[in-house]
Amino acid sequence: MSKLEGISLQFETCSIAKNRYTCNDQYNTGNPDALSTGDVQGKGELNGSIGSCDDIKDRKCEITKNKYQQDRQYNASIA
């Protein structure tokens, strides 16, 4: 192991200690904190919902101001 690798392992251990996600509870697509479950944490898609509760609320507010609604979206077929 090089000297740089040895030093980096010390920093990695220190960083992991500050992170509440561990090897057994990783922040990934299987973690509820990473999914859009209606709380402020999750951002990933779950059952067609994407974003935190704040993201969803803001997006709904913006859609009401936009002439391209859910049933009349602006996409490649009309561009």
FIROTOR-321015 format. One record per residue: x, y, z of N, C-alpha, C, O in turn; residue in three letters; residue number from 1. Coordinates in Angstrom, 1 decimal, m for minus. Example, Ala and Ser with C-alpha at 12.3 -4.5 7.8 and 13.67 -1.06 7.14 Angstrom:
13.2 / m5.7 / 7.8 / 12.3 / m4.5 / 7.8 / 13.2 / m3.3 / 7.8 / 14.2 / m3.3 / 8.5 / Ala / 1 $
12.8 / m2.2 / 7.1 / 13.7 / m1.1 / 7.1 / 12.9 / 0.0 / 7.9 / 13.4 / 1.1 / 8.0 / Ser / 2 $
***
This chain:
0.8 / m1.2 / 0.0 / 0.0 / 0.0 / 0.0 / 0.9 / 1.2 / 0.0 / 1.9 / 1.3 / 0.8 / Met / 1 $
0.6 / 2.2 / m0.8 / 1.4 / 3.4 / m0.9 / 1.0 / 4.3 / 0.3 / 0.1 / 4.1 / 1.0 / Ser / 2 $
1.9 / 5.3 / 0.5 / 1.7 / 6.2 / 1.6 / 0.4 / 7.0 / 1.4 / m0.3 / 7.3 / 2.4 / Lys / 3 $
0.1 / 7.4 / 0.2 / m1.1 / 8.1 / m0.1 / m2.4 / 7.3 / 0.2 / m3.3 / 7.8 / 0.7 / Leu / 4 $
m2.3 / 6.0 / m0.2 / m3.5 / 5.1 / 0.1 / m3.7 / 5.0 / 1.6 / m4.8 / 5.0 / 2.1 / Glu / 5 $
m2.6 / 4.9 / 2.4 / m2.6 / 4.8 / 3.8 / m3.3 / 6.0 / 4.5 / m4.1 / 5.9 / 5.4 / Gly / 6 $
m2.9 / 7.2 / 4.0 / m3.5 / 8.4 / 4.5 / m4.9 / 8.5 / 4.1 / m5.8 / 9.0 / 4.9 / Ile / 7 $
m5.3 / 8.1 / 2.9 / m6.6 / 8.3 / 2.4 / m7.6 / 7.4 / 3.2 / m8.7 / 7.7 / 3.4 / Ser / 8 $
m7.1 / 6.2 / 3.6 / m7.9 / 5.3 / 4.5 / m8.3 / 6.0 / 5.8 / m9.4 / 5.8 / 6.3 / Leu / 9 $
m7.3 / 6.7 / 6.4 / m7.6 / 7.4 / 7.6 / m8.7 / 8.5 / 7.4 / m9.6 / 8.6 / 8.2 / Gln / 10 $
m8.7 / 9.2 / 6.3 / m9.7 / 10.2 / 6.0 / m11.0 / 9.5 / 5.7 / m12.1 / 10.1 / 6.1 / Phe / 11 $
m11.0 / 8.4 / 5.0 / m12.2 / 7.7 / 4.7 / m12.9 / 7.3 / 6.0 / m14.1 / 7.4 / 6.1 / Glu / 12 $
m12.2 / 6.7 / 6.9 / m12.7 / 6.2 / 8.2 / m13.3 / 7.4 / 8.9 / m14.4 / 7.3 / 9.5 / Thr / 13 $
m12.7 / 8.5 / 8.9 / m13.2 / 9.7 / 9.6 / m14.4 / 10.2 / 9.0 / m15.4 / 10.6 / 9.7 / Cys / 14 $
m14.5 / 10.2 / 7.6 / m15.7 / 10.7 / 6.9 / m16.9 / 9.8 / 7.1 / m18.0 / 10.2 / 7.3 / Ser / 15 $
m16.6 / 8.5 / 7.1 / m17.7 / 7.5 / 7.4 / m18.3 / 7.7 / 8.8 / m19.5 / 7.5 / 9.0 / Ile / 16 $
m17.4 / 8.0 / 9.7 / m17.9 / 8.2 / 11.1 / m18.9 / 9.3 / 11.2 / m19.8 / 9.3 / 12.1 / Ala / 17 $
m18.7 / 10.4 / 10.3 / m19.7 / 11.5 / 10.3 / m20.9 / 11.2 / 9.5 / m21.9 / 11.9 / 9.7 / Lys / 18 $
m20.9 / 10.2 / 8.7 / m22.0 / 9.9 / 7.8 / m22.9 / 8.8 / 8.6 / m22.4 / 7.8 / 9.0 / Asn / 19 $
m24.2 / 9.1 / 8.6 / m25.1 / 8.2 / 9.3 / m25.4 / 6.9 / 8.5 / m26.0 / 6.0 / 9.1 / Arg / 20 $
m25.1 / 6.9 / 7.2 / m25.3 / 5.7 / 6.4 / m24.0 / 4.9 / 6.5 / m22.9 / 5.3 / 6.3 / Tyr / 21 $
m24.2 / 3.6 / 6.7 / m23.1 / 2.7 / 6.9 / m23.1 / 1.6 / 5.8 / m24.0 / 1.7 / 4.9 / Thr / 22 $
m22.2 / 0.7 / 5.8 / m22.1 / m0.3 / 4.8 / m23.4 / m1.2 / 4.8 / m23.8 / m1.7 / 3.8 / Cys / 23 $
m24.0 / m1.3 / 6.0 / m25.2 / m2.2 / 6.2 / m26.4 / m1.4 / 5.9 / m27.5 / m1.9 / 5.7 / Asn / 24 $
m26.3 / 0.0 / 5.9 / m27.5 / 0.8 / 5.6 / m27.1 / 1.9 / 4.7 / m27.0 / 3.1 / 5.1 / Asp / 25 $
m26.8 / 1.5 / 3.4 / m26.3 / 2.5 / 2.5 / m27.4 / 3.4 / 1.9 / m28.6 / 3.0 / 1.9 / Gln / 26 $
m27.0 / 4.6 / 1.5 / m27.9 / 5.5 / 0.9 / m27.9 / 5.1 / m0.6 / m27.1 / 5.6 / m1.4 / Tyr / 27 $
m28.9 / 4.4 / m1.0 / m29.1 / 3.9 / m2.4 / m30.6 / 3.7 / m2.7 / m31.4 / 4.1 / m1.9 / Asn / 28 $
m30.9 / 3.1 / m3.8 / m32.3 / 3.0 / m4.2 / m33.1 / 2.2 / m3.3 / m34.3 / 2.2 / m3.4 / Thr / 29 $
m32.5 / 1.4 / m2.4 / m33.3 / 0.6 / m1.5 / m33.5 / 1.3 / m0.2 / m34.2 / 0.7 / 0.7 / Gly / 30 $
m32.9 / 2.4 / 0.0 / m33.0 / 3.1 / 1.3 / m34.2 / 4.1 / 1.3 / m34.3 / 4.9 / 0.4 / Asn / 31 $
m35.1 / 4.0 / 2.3 / m36.3 / 4.9 / 2.3 / m35.9 / 6.4 / 2.3 / m36.7 / 7.2 / 1.8 / Pro / 32 $
m34.8 / 6.7 / 2.8 / m34.4 / 8.1 / 2.9 / m34.0 / 8.6 / 1.5 / m34.0 / 9.8 / 1.2 / Asp / 33 $
m33.7 / 7.7 / 0.5 / m33.4 / 8.1 / m0.8 / m34.6 / 8.1 / m1.8 / m34.4 / 8.6 / m2.9 / Ala / 34 $
m35.7 / 7.7 / m1.3 / m36.9 / 7.6 / m2.2 / m37.9 / 8.7 / m1.8 / m38.0 / 9.2 / m0.7 / Leu / 35 $
m38.7 / 9.0 / m2.8 / m39.8 / 10.0 / m2.7 / m40.9 / 9.4 / m1.9 / m41.9 / 8.9 / m2.5 / Ser / 36 $
m40.9 / 9.4 / m0.6 / m41.9 / 8.8 / 0.2 / m42.8 / 9.8 / 0.9 / m43.6 / 9.4 / 1.7 / Thr / 37 $
m42.7 / 11.1 / 0.5 / m43.5 / 12.1 / 1.1 / m42.8 / 12.9 / 2.2 / m43.5 / 13.8 / 2.8 / Gly / 38 $
m41.6 / 12.6 / 2.5 / m40.8 / 13.4 / 3.5 / m39.9 / 14.4 / 2.7 / m39.9 / 14.4 / 1.5 / Asp / 39 $
m39.1 / 15.1 / 3.5 / m38.2 / 16.1 / 2.9 / m36.9 / 15.5 / 2.5 / m36.1 / 16.2 / 1.8 / Val / 40 $
m36.6 / 14.3 / 2.8 / m35.3 / 13.7 / 2.5 / m35.3 / 13.1 / 1.1 / m34.4 / 13.5 / 0.3 / Gln / 41 $
m36.2 / 12.2 / 0.8 / m36.1 / 11.4 / m0.4 / m36.3 / 12.2 / m1.7 / m37.1 / 13.1 / m1.8 / Gly / 42 $
m35.5 / 11.9 / m2.7 / m35.6 / 12.5 / m4.0 / m35.9 / 11.6 / m5.1 / m36.4 / 11.9 / m6.2 / Lys / 43 $
m35.5 / 10.3 / m4.9 / m35.6 / 9.3 / m6.0 / m37.0 / 8.9 / m6.3 / m37.9 / 9.0 / m5.4 / Gly / 44 $
m37.3 / 8.4 / m7.5 / m38.6 / 8.0 / m7.9 / m39.2 / 6.8 / m7.1 / m38.4 / 5.8 / m6.9 / Glu / 45 $
m40.4 / 6.9 / m6.7 / m41.1 / 5.8 / m6.0 / m42.6 / 5.9 / m6.4 / m43.3 / 6.9 / m6.1 / Leu / 46 $
m43.1 / 4.9 / m7.1 / m44.5 / 4.8 / m7.6 / m44.9 / 6.0 / m8.4 / m46.0 / 6.6 / m8.2 / Asn / 47 $
m44.0 / 6.5 / m9.2 / m44.3 / 7.6 / m10.1 / m44.1 / 9.0 / m9.5 / m44.3 / 10.0 / m10.1 / Gly / 48 $
m43.7 / 9.0 / m8.2 / m43.5 / 10.3 / m7.5 / m42.0 / 10.5 / m7.4 / m41.2 / 9.6 / m7.1 / Ser / 49 $
m41.6 / 11.7 / m7.8 / m40.2 / 12.1 / m7.8 / m40.0 / 13.4 / m7.0 / m40.7 / 14.3 / m7.1 / Ile / 50 $
m39.0 / 13.3 / m6.1 / m38.7 / 14.5 / m5.3 / m39.2 / 14.5 / m3.9 / m40.0 / 13.6 / m3.5 / Gly / 51 $
m38.7 / 15.4 / m3.1 / m39.2 / 15.5 / m1.7 / m40.6 / 16.1 / m1.7 / m41.1 / 16.5 / m2.7 / Ser / 52 $
m41.2 / 16.1 / m0.5 / m42.5 / 16.7 / m0.4 / m42.5 / 18.2 / m0.8 / m43.5 / 18.7 / m1.4 / Cys / 53 $
m41.4 / 18.9 / m0.5 / m41.3 / 20.3 / m0.9 / m41.2 / 20.4 / m2.4 / m41.7 / 21.3 / m3.0 / Asp / 54 $
m40.4 / 19.5 / m3.0 / m40.2 / 19.5 / m4.5 / m41.6 / 19.3 / m5.2 / m41.9 / 20.0 / m6.1 / Asp / 55 $
m42.3 / 18.4 / m4.7 / m43.6 / 18.0 / m5.3 / m44.6 / 19.2 / m5.2 / m45.3 / 19.5 / m6.1 / Ile / 56 $
m44.6 / 19.8 / m4.0 / m45.5 / 20.9 / m3.7 / m45.1 / 22.1 / m4.7 / m46.0 / 22.7 / m5.3 / Lys / 57 $
m43.8 / 22.4 / m4.8 / m43.4 / 23.5 / m5.6 / m43.7 / 23.2 / m7.1 / m44.1 / 24.1 / m7.8 / Asp / 58 $
m43.5 / 22.0 / m7.5 / m43.8 / 21.6 / m8.9 / m45.2 / 21.8 / m9.2 / m45.6 / 22.2 / m10.3 / Arg / 59 $
m46.1 / 21.3 / m8.3 / m47.6 / 21.5 / m8.5 / m47.9 / 23.0 / m8.6 / m48.8 / 23.3 / m9.5 / Lys / 60 $
m47.3 / 23.8 / m7.8 / m47.6 / 25.2 / m7.9 / m47.1 / 25.8 / m9.2 / m47.9 / 26.6 / m9.8 / Cys / 61 $
m46.0 / 25.4 / m9.7 / m45.5 / 25.9 / m11.0 / m46.3 / 25.4 / m12.1 / m46.5 / 26.2 / m13.1 / Glu / 62 $
m46.8 / 24.2 / m12.1 / m47.6 / 23.6 / m13.2 / m48.9 / 24.4 / m13.3 / m49.4 / 24.6 / m14.4 / Ile / 63 $
m49.5 / 24.9 / m12.2 / m50.7 / 25.7 / m12.3 / m50.5 / 27.0 / m13.0 / m51.4 / 27.6 / m13.6 / Thr / 64 $
m49.2 / 27.5 / m13.0 / m48.9 / 28.8 / m13.7 / m48.5 / 28.6 / m15.1 / m48.3 / 29.6 / m15.9 / Lys / 65 $
m48.3 / 27.4 / m15.5 / m47.7 / 27.0 / m16.8 / m48.8 / 26.5 / m17.7 / m49.7 / 25.8 / m17.3 / Asn / 66 $
m48.8 / 27.0 / m19.0 / m49.9 / 26.6 / m19.9 / m49.7 / 25.1 / m20.3 / m50.7 / 24.6 / m20.8 / Lys / 67 $
m48.6 / 24.5 / m20.1 / m48.4 / 23.1 / m20.4 / m48.7 / 22.3 / m19.2 / m47.8 / 22.2 / m18.3 / Tyr / 68 $
m49.9 / 21.8 / m19.1 / m50.4 / 21.1 / m17.9 / m50.0 / 19.6 / m18.0 / m49.4 / 19.2 / m19.0 / Gln / 69 $
m50.4 / 18.9 / m17.0 / m50.1 / 17.4 / m16.9 / m50.7 / 16.7 / m18.2 / m50.0 / 15.8 / m18.7 / Gln / 70 $
m51.9 / 17.1 / m18.6 / m52.5 / 16.5 / m19.7 / m52.1 / 17.1 / m21.1 / m52.5 / 16.6 / m22.1 / Asp / 71 $
m51.4 / 18.2 / m21.0 / m50.9 / 18.9 / m22.3 / m49.4 / 19.3 / m22.1 / m49.1 / 20.4 / m21.9 / Arg / 72 $
m48.6 / 18.3 / m22.0 / m47.2 / 18.5 / m21.7 / m46.4 / 19.0 / m22.9 / m46.7 / 18.7 / m24.1 / Gln / 73 $
m45.3 / 19.7 / m22.6 / m44.4 / 20.2 / m23.7 / m43.3 / 19.2 / m23.8 / m42.5 / 19.0 / m22.9 / Tyr / 74 $
m43.3 / 18.5 / m24.9 / m42.4 / 17.4 / m25.1 / m42.0 / 17.3 / m26.6 / m42.4 / 18.2 / m27.4 / Asn / 75 $
m41.2 / 16.3 / m27.0 / m40.7 / 16.2 / m28.3 / m41.8 / 16.1 / m29.4 / m41.6 / 16.5 / m30.5 / Ala / 76 $
m43.0 / 15.6 / m29.0 / m44.0 / 15.4 / m30.0 / m44.7 / 16.7 / m30.5 / m45.2 / 16.8 / m31.5 / Ser / 77 $
m44.5 / 17.8 / m29.6 / m45.1 / 19.1 / m30.0 / m44.1 / 20.1 / m30.3 / m44.4 / 21.2 / m30.7 / Ile / 78 $
m42.8 / 19.8 / m30.0 / m41.7 / 20.8 / m30.2 / m41.4 / 21.0 / m31.7 / m40.5 / 21.8 / m32.1 / Ala / 79 $
***
